Amino acid sequence: MNKHFSNKLIDEIEENPNKNYFTNVINKTIKITKSPKKSLDVGCGNGVFTQILKTKFNSEITGLDGNEYALQQCRKRGFDKTFLIEDFSQDSLSMLQDMSFDLAISKDVLEHIYNPEHTINEIWKKIKKGGFLLIHVPNHFPFFARLRFLFKNNLDTFNYFPSYSRYNFPHIRFFTYKSIKELLSKFEYEVTANFSYNFFVFPLLGKLLNEKIKQNIIKNFPDHFSESYTLLIKKL
């Protein structure tokens, strides 16, 4: 992770920690998980997307990242503990007690690392039985993004990193809904909620459709109409 994210990229994450595009997902997650006492943010960046767990829901929050500058920002935002991880693809999370977290969050992490299987396995050890894992990874190729790729021949179909070329593009893993399920196949879990509909790829149409309709569209066509895969799963 630290091989890809510079301090400059950390500073470019300027979302409002009290209200941003992920806040709705966090609020819905809290409603389902009943205000977790201990939360783990894996690949926390500067903390803007999960700070609300502390400020609004008083969860004890631990942040892990490969960038010390990012962790400094997290501590300023009230994170209770932070740990520098040199390589999420191979490092153990042994500094954390097994089965100690009610909620773990992996937001925009797995697409950056060489061995996501190792990362998920390490996270899973730290979640209590009956606890939850919230996964959020980009879907680079929903229907209209495939058309963009066809005509522009550009992997960055949503213009996430306009100043980067293919050779140094920060995303090195590309997911489908099926591949996420395959990544999780060794674990006993259930999908509690699929929040991918919150990232409907047609914003104007998304405003016209109610939440239930968007949920049904994503359920039936998980790879076609969302900019991300956002799943809340429960450890059985």
Salt bridges, closest charged atoms under 4 A:
GLU12 OE2 - LYS8 NZ 2.60
GLU68 OE2 - ARG75 NH2 2.58
ASP80 OD1 - LYS54 NZ 2.84
ASP98 OD1 - LYS126 NZ 2.46
ASP102 OD1 - LYS128 NZ 3.22
ASP108 OD2 - LYS107 NZ 2.55
ASP108 OD1 - HIS136 NE2 3.67
GLU111 OE2 - HIS112 NE2 3.73
GLU111 OE2 - HIS171 NE2 3.88
GLU122 OE2 - LYS125 NZ 2.92
GLU211 OE1 - LYS28 NZ 2.85
